[in-house]
Amino acid sequence: MRYPKLFWHGFVVHFKELSASPFQIMTAAIWPLVFATLAYLMFRAGSGAPSLLYASLGAAVMGIWSTTATSAGGAIQRQRWLGLLELLVVAPAPFVFVLAPITVAIAGIGVYSIASTLLWGRLLFGIDVHIASPGLFALAVPATVLAVGMLGLVLASALILYRAASAFSQGLEFPVWLITGLLVPLSVLPGWVTPIAWALAPTWGMRAMRHAALGGSVLPALAMCAVLTVAYGLAAVLLLRYFEQAARRRATLSLT
């Protein structure tokens, strides 16, 4: 039980630290409001458009992914800047259990976007925030955060050798918004996009939250979140092992 305990305490510490960052709070709570507003206006103008709550939840998951894309890929780089990377790599605990709480905490900051977009929609657009299945919705939110955070762990693991990791991961922010159907339905995208969307956690996290709020089958989406969480974890273990050994051989763990 020491590894789950290590993960939990690491998550709490990093979540508190990130919550004190004005940049993280702006990314998670304020930036999604811009896209939520655009979505509300477009959905109101369109005929046969989904409900505004549908758009609000899409913008909320956009916030979760945005915080992950802007920070998780560069999580290892940040440890380099702080001079902690070598210490973390040689710590007694496996490196994946040291890094995973950081990326999941980064995704966890995205819960502020859920609160801010729902409140924004209620106050400005009069959206009736009625959750069809509150219990399943309460389960869908952490499932989404965990799955997206583990996707961020894969990004961080794959980019351990590259000092421009943060810039590269930020470049994935908008493509993933589009591919996973957060605001644009997958049905209007080319067919080859669908298999890619199925392999990305925001797709299933969004479905779980929307179905829990608007009505629909939530359990399949939750099951896919769980499957992807495990798959991302296994991929991260393999990637970290390979890239850590390569970084040791090339002496690229530190900035010097």
GIGIGI-V937007 format. One record per pair of residues at least 12 apart in sequence whose ideal C-beta (glycine too) atoms are under 8 Angstrom apart, sorted by the first residue. I is the first residue (numbers start at 0). J is the second residue. If there is no record, write none. Layout:
i->I j->J
i->I j->J
This chain:
i->2 j->92
i->2 j->93
i->2 j->96
i->5 j->92
i->5 j->96
i->5 j->97
i->5 j->100
i->6 j->96
i->6 j->99
i->6 j->100
i->6 j->103
i->7 j->100
i->8 j->100
i->9 j->96
i->9 j->97
i->9 j->99
i->9 j->100
i->9 j->101
i->9 j->104
i->10 j->100
i->10 j->103
i->10 j->104
i->10 j->107
i->12 j->100
i->13 j->100
i->13 j->101
i->13 j->104
i->13 j->105
i->14 j->104
i->14 j->107
i->14 j->108
i->16 j->104
i->17 j->104
i->17 j->105
i->17 j->107
i->17 j->108
i->18 j->108
i->23 j->66
i->23 j->70
i->23 j->105
i->23 j->108
i->24 j->108
i->24 j->111
i->26 j->62
i->26 j->65
i->26 j->66
i->26 j->69
i->26 j->70
i->26 j->108
i->27 j->62
i->27 j->63
i->27 j->65
i->27 j->66
i->27 j->108
i->27 j->109
i->27 j->110
i->27 j->111
i->27 j->112
i->27 j->115
i->28 j->62
i->28 j->111
i->28 j->112
i->28 j->114
i->28 j->115
i->29 j->115
i->30 j->62
i->30 j->65
i->31 j->58
i->31 j->59
i->31 j->61
i->31 j->62
i->31 j->65
i->31 j->112
i->31 j->115
i->31 j->116
i->32 j->58
i->32 j->115
i->32 j->116
i->32 j->119
i->34 j->58
i->34 j->61
i->34 j->182
i->35 j->54
i->35 j->55
i->35 j->58
i->35 j->59
i->35 j->116
i->35 j->119
i->35 j->120
i->36 j->119
i->36 j->123
i->38 j->54
i->38 j->55
i->38 j->57
i->38 j->58
i->38 j->182
i->39 j->51
i->39 j->54
i->39 j->55
i->39 j->120
i->39 j->123
i->39 j->124
i->39 j->126
i->42 j->54
i->43 j->124
i->50 j->126
i->50 j->213
i->51 j->120
i->51 j->124
i->51 j->126
i->52 j->120
i->52 j->126
i->52 j->127
i->52 j->128
i->52 j->129
i->52 j->212
i->52 j->213
i->53 j->209
i->53 j->213
i->54 j->120
i->54 j->182
i->55 j->116
i->55 j->117
i->55 j->119
i->55 j->120
i->55 j->126
i->55 j->128
i->56 j->113
i->56 j->116
i->56 j->205
i->56 j->208
i->56 j->209
i->56 j->212
i->57 j->181
i->57 j->182
i->57 j->205
i->57 j->209
i->58 j->112
i->58 j->116
i->58 j->181
i->58 j->182
i->59 j->109
i->59 j->112
i->59 j->113
i->59 j->116
i->59 j->117
i->59 j->208
i->60 j->109
i->60 j->143
i->60 j->181
i->60 j->201
i->60 j->204
i->60 j->205
i->60 j->208
i->61 j->112
i->61 j->176
i->61 j->181
i->61 j->182
i->62 j->109
i->62 j->111
i->62 j->112
i->62 j->113
i->62 j->115
i->62 j->116
i->63 j->106
i->63 j->109
i->63 j->110
i->63 j->112
i->63 j->113
i->63 j->143
i->63 j->144
i->63 j->147
i->63 j->201
i->63 j->204
i->64 j->109
i->64 j->147
i->64 j->172
i->64 j->175
i->64 j->176
i->64 j->179
i->64 j->181
i->64 j->201
i->65 j->109
i->65 j->112
i->65 j->172
i->66 j->105
i->66 j->106
i->66 j->108
i->66 j->109
i->66 j->112
i->67 j->102
i->67 j->105
i->67 j->106
i->67 j->109
i->67 j->147
i->67 j->148
i->67 j->150
i->67 j->151
i->67 j->154
i->68 j->151
i->68 j->154
i->68 j->168
i->68 j->169
i->68 j->171
i->68 j->172
i->68 j->175
i->69 j->165
i->69 j->168
i->69 j->169
i->69 j->172
i->70 j->105
i->70 j->151
i->70 j->165
i->71 j->101
i->71 j->102
i->71 j->105
i->71 j->106
i->71 j->148
i->71 j->151
i->71 j->152
i->71 j->154
i->71 j->155
i->71 j->168
i->72 j->151
i->72 j->154
i->72 j->155
i->72 j->158
i->72 j->164
i->72 j->165
i->72 j->167
i->72 j->168
i->72 j->169
i->72 j->171
i->73 j->155
i->73 j->158
i->73 j->164
i->73 j->165
i->73 j->166
i->73 j->168
i->74 j->98
i->74 j->101
i->74 j->102
i->74 j->105
i->74 j->151
i->74 j->155
i->75 j->98
i->75 j->155
i->75 j->158
i->75 j->159
i->75 j->164
i->76 j->162
i->76 j->164
i->76 j->165
i->79 j->162
i->79 j->252
i->79 j->253
i->79 j->254
i->80 j->254
i->82 j->253
i->84 j->252
i->84 j->253
i->85 j->252
i->85 j->253
i->88 j->243
i->88 j->252
i->93 j->236
i->94 j->239
i->94 j->243
i->95 j->152
i->95 j->156
i->95 j->232
i->95 j->235
i->95 j->236
i->95 j->239
i->98 j->152
i->98 j->155
i->98 j->156
i->98 j->235
i->98 j->239
i->99 j->148
i->99 j->149
i->99 j->152
i->99 j->232
i->99 j->235
i->101 j->155
i->102 j->148
i->102 j->149
i->102 j->151
i->102 j->152
i->102 j->154
i->102 j->155
i->103 j->144
i->103 j->145
i->103 j->148
i->103 j->149
i->103 j->151
i->103 j->152
i->104 j->148
i->105 j->148
i->105 j->151
i->106 j->144
i->106 j->145
i->106 j->147
i->106 j->148
i->106 j->151
i->107 j->144
i->107 j->148
i->109 j->144
i->109 j->147
i->110 j->140
i->110 j->144
i->113 j->140
i->129 j->212
i->130 j->211
i->130 j->212
i->131 j->211
i->131 j->212
i->131 j->213
i->131 j->214
i->132 j->211
i->132 j->212
i->132 j->214
i->132 j->217
i->133 j->211
i->135 j->207
i->135 j->210
i->135 j->211
i->135 j->217
i->135 j->221
i->136 j->208
i->136 j->211
i->136 j->212
i->138 j->211
i->138 j->221
i->139 j->204
i->139 j->207
i->139 j->208
i->139 j->211
i->139 j->217
i->139 j->220
i->139 j->221
i->139 j->224
i->140 j->208
i->142 j->204
i->142 j->207
i->142 j->221
i->142 j->224
i->142 j->225
i->142 j->228
i->143 j->200
i->143 j->201
i->143 j->203
i->143 j->204
i->143 j->205
i->143 j->207
i->143 j->208
i->143 j->224
i->144 j->204
i->145 j->224
i->145 j->228
i->146 j->200
i->146 j->203
i->146 j->204
i->146 j->224
i->146 j->225
i->146 j->227
i->146 j->228
i->146 j->231
i->147 j->200
i->147 j->201
i->147 j->204
i->149 j->200
i->149 j->227
i->149 j->228
i->149 j->231
i->149 j->232
i->149 j->235
i->150 j->199
i->150 j->200
i->150 j->201
i->150 j->227
i->150 j->231
i->151 j->168
i->152 j->231
i->152 j->232
i->152 j->235
i->153 j->231
i->153 j->234
i->153 j->235
i->153 j->238
i->154 j->168
i->154 j->171
i->155 j->235
i->156 j->234
i->156 j->235
i->156 j->238
i->156 j->239
i->156 j->242
i->157 j->238
i->157 j->242
i->159 j->238
i->159 j->239
i->159 j->242
i->159 j->243
i->159 j->246
i->160 j->242
i->160 j->245
i->160 j->246
i->160 j->249
i->160 j->251
i->162 j->254
i->175 j->199
i->175 j->201
i->178 j->192
i->178 j->195
i->178 j->196
i->178 j->199
i->179 j->196
i->179 j->199
i->179 j->201
i->179 j->202
i->179 j->205
i->180 j->196
i->180 j->202
i->180 j->205
i->181 j->201
i->181 j->205
i->185 j->202
i->197 j->223
i->198 j->227
i->200 j->224
i->200 j->227
i->200 j->228
i->200 j->231
i->203 j->220
i->203 j->221
i->203 j->223
i->203 j->224
i->203 j->227
i->204 j->220
i->204 j->224
i->206 j->220
i->207 j->220
i->207 j->221
i->207 j->224
